[in-house]
Amino acid sequence: MSTGLAIAEQGRYLGVGTMTALLEKAVDLTHRRAVEFEGAHRKAEIASEAKVACSPS
């Protein structure tokens, strides 16, 4: 996994990286998205609870 790999974007060479670094970035991105999703989910639950509390019985 320590073998270098070429990094390019839209056909333009950007540099060399390792598979380990790529996997670390992927894990970091996945974690950040999960945190964002959890925050959005909490907001949706609070809004739903408020909606139910305000609706006539």
Distance bins in CASP14 RR format, pairs under 12 A and 6 or more apart:
PFRMAT RR
TARGET T0000
AUTHOR 0000-0000-0000
RMODE 2
METHOD distances of the structure
MODEL  1
1 17 0 0 0 0 0 1 0 0 0 0 0
1 18 1 0 0 1 0 0 0 0 0 0 0
1 19 1 0 1 0 0 0 0 0 0 0 0
1 20 1 0 1 0 0 0 0 0 0 0 0
1 21 0 0 0 0 1 0 0 0 0 0 0
1 22 0 0 0 0 1 0 0 0 0 0 0
1 23 1 0 0 1 0 0 0 0 0 0 0
1 24 0 0 0 0 0 1 0 0 0 0 0
2 16 0 0 0 0 0 1 0 0 0 0 0
2 17 0 0 0 0 1 0 0 0 0 0 0
2 18 1 0 1 0 0 0 0 0 0 0 0
2 19 1 0 0 1 0 0 0 0 0 0 0
2 20 1 0 0 1 0 0 0 0 0 0 0
2 21 0 0 0 0 1 0 0 0 0 0 0
2 22 0 0 0 0 0 1 0 0 0 0 0
2 23 0 0 0 0 0 1 0 0 0 0 0
3 16 0 0 0 0 0 1 0 0 0 0 0
3 17 0 0 0 0 1 0 0 0 0 0 0
3 18 1 0 0 1 0 0 0 0 0 0 0
3 19 1 0 0 1 0 0 0 0 0 0 0
3 20 0 0 0 0 1 0 0 0 0 0 0
3 21 0 0 0 0 0 1 0 0 0 0 0
3 22 0 0 0 0 0 1 0 0 0 0 0
4 15 0 0 0 0 1 0 0 0 0 0 0
4 16 1 0 1 0 0 0 0 0 0 0 0
4 17 1 0 1 0 0 0 0 0 0 0 0
4 18 1 0 1 0 0 0 0 0 0 0 0
4 19 1 0 0 1 0 0 0 0 0 0 0
4 20 0 0 0 0 1 0 0 0 0 0 0
4 21 0 0 0 0 1 0 0 0 0 0 0
4 22 0 0 0 0 1 0 0 0 0 0 0
5 13 0 0 0 0 0 1 0 0 0 0 0
5 14 0 0 0 0 0 1 0 0 0 0 0
5 15 0 0 0 0 1 0 0 0 0 0 0
5 16 1 0 0 1 0 0 0 0 0 0 0
5 17 1 0 1 0 0 0 0 0 0 0 0
5 18 1 0 0 1 0 0 0 0 0 0 0
5 19 1 0 0 1 0 0 0 0 0 0 0
5 20 0 0 0 0 0 1 0 0 0 0 0
5 21 0 0 0 0 1 0 0 0 0 0 0
5 22 1 0 0 1 0 0 0 0 0 0 0
5 23 0 0 0 0 0 1 0 0 0 0 0
6 12 0 0 0 0 0 1 0 0 0 0 0
6 13 1 0 0 1 0 0 0 0 0 0 0
6 14 0 0 0 0 1 0 0 0 0 0 0
6 15 1 0 0 1 0 0 0 0 0 0 0
6 16 1 0 0 1 0 0 0 0 0 0 0
6 17 1 0 0 1 0 0 0 0 0 0 0
6 18 0 0 0 0 0 1 0 0 0 0 0
6 22 0 0 0 0 0 1 0 0 0 0 0
7 13 1 0 0 1 0 0 0 0 0 0 0
7 14 1 0 1 0 0 0 0 0 0 0 0
7 15 1 0 1 0 0 0 0 0 0 0 0
7 16 1 0 0 1 0 0 0 0 0 0 0
7 17 1 0 1 0 0 0 0 0 0 0 0
7 18 0 0 0 0 0 1 0 0 0 0 0
7 19 0 0 0 0 0 1 0 0 0 0 0
7 21 0 0 0 0 1 0 0 0 0 0 0
7 22 0 0 0 0 1 0 0 0 0 0 0
7 25 0 0 0 0 0 1 0 0 0 0 0
8 14 1 0 1 0 0 0 0 0 0 0 0
8 15 1 0 0 1 0 0 0 0 0 0 0
8 16 0 0 0 0 0 1 0 0 0 0 0
8 17 0 0 0 0 0 1 0 0 0 0 0
9 15 0 0 0 0 0 1 0 0 0 0 0
15 21 0 0 0 0 0 1 0 0 0 0 0
16 22 0 0 0 0 0 1 0 0 0 0 0
17 23 0 0 0 0 0 1 0 0 0 0 0
17 24 0 0 0 0 0 1 0 0 0 0 0
17 25 0 0 0 0 0 1 0 0 0 0 0
18 24 0 0 0 0 1 0 0 0 0 0 0
18 25 0 0 0 0 0 1 0 0 0 0 0
19 25 0 0 0 0 0 1 0 0 0 0 0
19 26 0 0 0 0 0 1 0 0 0 0 0
20 26 0 0 0 0 0 1 0 0 0 0 0
20 27 0 0 0 0 0 1 0 0 0 0 0
21 27 0 0 0 0 0 1 0 0 0 0 0
21 28 0 0 0 0 0 1 0 0 0 0 0
22 28 0 0 0 0 0 1 0 0 0 0 0
22 29 0 0 0 0 0 1 0 0 0 0 0
23 29 0 0 0 0 0 1 0 0 0 0 0
23 30 0 0 0 0 0 1 0 0 0 0 0
24 30 0 0 0 0 0 1 0 0 0 0 0
24 31 0 0 0 0 0 1 0 0 0 0 0
25 31 0 0 0 0 0 1 0 0 0 0 0
25 32 0 0 0 0 0 1 0 0 0 0 0
26 32 0 0 0 0 0 1 0 0 0 0 0
26 33 0 0 0 0 0 1 0 0 0 0 0
27 33 0 0 0 0 0 1 0 0 0 0 0
27 34 0 0 0 0 0 1 0 0 0 0 0
28 34 0 0 0 0 0 1 0 0 0 0 0
28 35 0 0 0 0 0 1 0 0 0 0 0
29 35 0 0 0 0 0 1 0 0 0 0 0
29 36 0 0 0 0 0 1 0 0 0 0 0
30 36 0 0 0 0 0 1 0 0 0 0 0
30 37 0 0 0 0 0 1 0 0 0 0 0
31 37 0 0 0 0 0 1 0 0 0 0 0
31 38 0 0 0 0 0 1 0 0 0 0 0
32 38 0 0 0 0 0 1 0 0 0 0 0
32 39 0 0 0 0 0 1 0 0 0 0 0
33 39 0 0 0 0 0 1 0 0 0 0 0
33 40 0 0 0 0 0 1 0 0 0 0 0
34 40 0 0 0 0 0 1 0 0 0 0 0
34 41 0 0 0 0 0 1 0 0 0 0 0
35 41 0 0 0 0 0 1 0 0 0 0 0
35 42 0 0 0 0 0 1 0 0 0 0 0
36 42 0 0 0 0 0 1 0 0 0 0 0
36 43 0 0 0 0 0 1 0 0 0 0 0
37 43 0 0 0 0 0 1 0 0 0 0 0
37 44 0 0 0 0 0 1 0 0 0 0 0
38 44 0 0 0 0 0 1 0 0 0 0 0
38 45 0 0 0 0 0 1 0 0 0 0 0
39 45 0 0 0 0 1 0 0 0 0 0 0
39 46 0 0 0 0 0 1 0 0 0 0 0
40 46 0 0 0 0 0 1 0 0 0 0 0
40 47 0 0 0 0 0 1 0 0 0 0 0
41 47 0 0 0 0 0 1 0 0 0 0 0
41 48 0 0 0 0 0 1 0 0 0 0 0
42 48 0 0 0 0 0 1 0 0 0 0 0
42 49 0 0 0 0 0 1 0 0 0 0 0
43 49 0 0 0 0 0 1 0 0 0 0 0
43 50 0 0 0 0 0 1 0 0 0 0 0
44 50 0 0 0 0 0 1 0 0 0 0 0
44 51 0 0 0 0 0 1 0 0 0 0 0
45 51 0 0 0 0 0 1 0 0 0 0 0
45 52 0 0 0 0 0 1 0 0 0 0 0
46 52 0 0 0 0 0 1 0 0 0 0 0
46 53 0 0 0 0 0 1 0 0 0 0 0
47 53 0 0 0 0 0 1 0 0 0 0 0
47 54 0 0 0 0 0 1 0 0 0 0 0
48 54 0 0 0 0 0 1 0 0 0 0 0
48 55 0 0 0 0 0 1 0 0 0 0 0
49 55 0 0 0 0 0 1 0 0 0 0 0
END
